[in-house]
Amino acid sequence: MTKQALVPVADGSEEMEAVTIIDVLRRAGVAVTVASVSDSKDLKITASRGTRIVADCSIHDCAGKAWDLIALPGGVPGSQHLAESAVLDQLLQTHVKELRLLGAICAAPAVVLGEKGLLADKTATCHPQFYQSMKAKEVDTESRVVVDGNCVTSQGPGTAIDFALELVEQLCGVVKREEVASPLVLTTSPTAYY
């Protein structure tokens, strides 16, 4: 059965993170739904660096559905907009109670998950600017990606591919992760200078 993932986005979401999550999951054969948390009927959002992204649907269309994964991109003020969505909040609360896979990167672990108390029993990481304010059992400041049970967190745009591949592994297994990673040419040799 095809795995189902929800990637909520908002004005100010970090585009590198959002697009990387969506792309890598789709390469793994995951059915990804990109949902705008905006109250506007317009599904277009303007990401943190001005990139326009068109969502598949509104977050309201996702209410009451069960997802194998909810993955939150970061960005400011995107993470704050995600945190303010009552529909997303309900989805997250249900998702956590059902012990389903949850991912968040950059500001989202602190601004969304931590502020909602969803990391109280988890070790997690986030963007370094949010280490001091993150509400979690423990904040890992060294690791690029942290997995604690059903929760995967990561630091920022530069860790987005590592984060997305970890989501693939947690959702689809290590073999699928390797199948996706190999054509991305992630194994690099030292830089040659001439």
ChimeraX attribute file (.defattr): number of C-alpha atoms within 10 A of each C-alpha:
attribute: neighborCount
match mode: 1-to-1
recipient: residues
	/A:1	4
	/A:2	9
	/A:3	15
	/A:4	17
	/A:5	23
	/A:6	22
	/A:7	23
	/A:8	26
	/A:9	34
	/A:10	29
	/A:11	25
	/A:12	22
	/A:13	31
	/A:14	28
	/A:15	23
	/A:16	21
	/A:17	25
	/A:18	25
	/A:19	16
	/A:20	20
	/A:21	26
	/A:22	21
	/A:23	15
	/A:24	23
	/A:25	24
	/A:26	15
	/A:27	15
	/A:28	20
	/A:29	15
	/A:30	21
	/A:31	16
	/A:32	21
	/A:33	20
	/A:34	24
	/A:35	22
	/A:36	28
	/A:37	26
	/A:38	20
	/A:39	11
	/A:40	10
	/A:41	9
	/A:42	12
	/A:43	20
	/A:44	18
	/A:45	22
	/A:46	18
	/A:47	22
	/A:48	19
	/A:49	12
	/A:50	13
	/A:51	14
	/A:52	13
	/A:53	20
	/A:54	14
	/A:55	20
	/A:56	15
	/A:57	18
	/A:58	21
	/A:59	25
	/A:60	16
	/A:61	12
	/A:62	18
	/A:63	12
	/A:64	11
	/A:65	10
	/A:66	16
	/A:67	18
	/A:68	17
	/A:69	24
	/A:70	24
	/A:71	26
	/A:72	28
	/A:73	32
	/A:74	35
	/A:75	30
	/A:76	18
	/A:77	17
	/A:78	28
	/A:79	29
	/A:80	20
	/A:81	19
	/A:82	27
	/A:83	18
	/A:84	14
	/A:85	18
	/A:86	13
	/A:87	17
	/A:88	20
	/A:89	16
	/A:90	12
	/A:91	19
	/A:92	19
	/A:93	14
	/A:94	15
	/A:95	19
	/A:96	15
	/A:97	9
	/A:98	10
	/A:99	12
	/A:100	18
	/A:101	20
	/A:102	25
	/A:103	25
	/A:104	29
	/A:105	33
	/A:106	29
	/A:107	32
	/A:108	32
	/A:109	33
	/A:110	32
	/A:111	27
	/A:112	24
	/A:113	25
	/A:114	20
	/A:115	17
	/A:116	16
	/A:117	13
	/A:118	19
	/A:119	22
	/A:120	15
	/A:121	12
	/A:122	20
	/A:123	19
	/A:124	31
	/A:125	31
	/A:126	28
	/A:127	23
	/A:128	14
	/A:129	12
	/A:130	18
	/A:131	19
	/A:132	9
	/A:133	12
	/A:134	25
	/A:135	24
	/A:136	22
	/A:137	13
	/A:138	14
	/A:139	21
	/A:140	18
	/A:141	15
	/A:142	10
	/A:143	15
	/A:144	19
	/A:145	22
	/A:146	23
	/A:147	20
	/A:148	12
	/A:149	13
	/A:150	15
	/A:151	24
	/A:152	25
	/A:153	30
	/A:154	31
	/A:155	30
	/A:156	26
	/A:157	21
	/A:158	13
	/A:159	19
	/A:160	24
	/A:161	20
	/A:162	19
	/A:163	28
	/A:164	26
	/A:165	22
	/A:166	22
	/A:167	26
	/A:168	27
	/A:169	17
	/A:170	20
	/A:171	22
	/A:172	17
	/A:173	12
	/A:174	14
	/A:175	11
	/A:176	17
	/A:177	22
	/A:178	15
	/A:179	12
	/A:180	20
	/A:181	19
	/A:182	10
	/A:183	9
	/A:184	11
	/A:185	8
	/A:186	10
	/A:187	8
	/A:188	6
	/A:189	6
	/A:190	5
	/A:191	6
	/A:192	5
	/A:193	4
	/A:194	3
